[in-house]
């Protein structure tokens, strides 16, 4: 199972955004928000680009999606069963 297979299992019935974070000691975290209303190929490409760009950092993703329409991202429900 690769990371997109995992994301499909977690987010296939969700909407909103997948939040990615790159954390490097001594630096502020870098965030990216990938919309779930696009194709899995596009999501794969965006995740791969983020991981490649920040390959020297620790990469994390949020398990609960974010709505992305407010200043503060609101956690949305996740349906993965």
C-alpha positions as CSV (number, residue, x, y, z in Angstrom):
1,X,0.0,0.0,0.0
2,X,1.4,3.4,-1.0
3,X,0.4,6.7,0.6
4,X,-2.3,7.5,-2.0
5,X,-3.9,4.1,-1.3
6,X,-3.9,5.1,2.4
7,X,-5.4,8.5,1.6
8,X,-8.1,6.8,-0.5
9,X,-9.1,4.6,2.4
10,X,-9.2,7.6,4.8
11,X,-10.7,10.2,2.6
12,X,-12.8,8.5,-0.1
13,X,-16.1,9.7,1.4
14,X,-14.8,13.0,2.7
15,X,-14.6,16.5,1.3
16,X,-12.5,19.5,2.2
17,X,-8.7,19.4,2.2
18,X,-5.9,17.2,3.2
19,X,-3.4,19.2,5.3
20,X,0.3,18.4,4.9
21,X,3.0,19.8,7.1
22,X,6.7,19.8,6.8
23,X,8.6,20.3,10.0
24,X,12.3,21.0,10.2
25,X,14.0,21.6,13.5
26,X,14.6,25.3,14.0
27,X,12.1,26.4,11.4
28,X,8.4,27.2,11.3
29,X,6.2,24.4,9.9
30,X,5.3,24.7,6.3
31,X,1.7,23.8,5.4
32,X,-0.1,22.8,2.2
33,X,-3.8,22.1,1.7
34,X,-4.7,19.7,-1.1
35,X,-8.4,19.8,-2.2
36,X,-10.2,16.5,-2.2
37,X,-12.6,17.6,-5.0
38,X,-10.0,16.7,-7.6
39,X,-8.7,13.4,-9.1
40,X,-6.6,11.0,-7.1
41,X,-3.9,11.4,-9.8
42,X,-3.8,15.2,-9.1
43,X,-3.7,14.5,-5.3
44,X,-0.8,12.0,-5.8
45,X,1.1,14.6,-7.9
46,X,0.6,17.4,-5.3
47,X,1.6,15.1,-2.4
48,X,4.6,13.9,-4.3
49,X,5.7,17.4,-5.1
50,X,5.3,18.5,-1.5
51,X,7.3,15.5,-0.2
52,X,10.1,16.1,-2.8
53,X,10.3,19.8,-2.0
54,X,10.5,19.2,1.7
55,X,12.4,15.8,1.7
56,X,14.8,17.0,4.4
57,X,11.9,17.7,6.8
58,X,9.5,15.5,8.8
59,X,6.3,15.2,6.8
60,X,2.9,14.9,8.6
61,X,-0.7,14.9,7.4
62,X,-3.9,15.6,9.2
63,X,-6.3,12.7,9.6
64,X,-9.4,15.0,9.8
65,X,-10.0,17.1,6.7
66,X,-10.2,20.9,6.8
67,X,-12.9,23.0,5.2
68,X,-10.5,25.6,4.0
69,X,-13.0,28.4,3.7
70,X,-12.3,30.4,6.9
71,X,-9.3,32.0,8.3
72,X,-9.1,29.1,10.8
73,X,-9.5,25.7,9.2
74,X,-12.5,23.9,10.6
75,X,-12.1,20.2,11.1
76,X,-14.6,18.2,9.0
77,X,-15.9,14.7,9.6
78,X,-14.0,11.8,8.3
79,X,-15.7,8.6,7.0
80,X,-13.3,5.8,6.5
81,X,-15.4,2.7,7.3
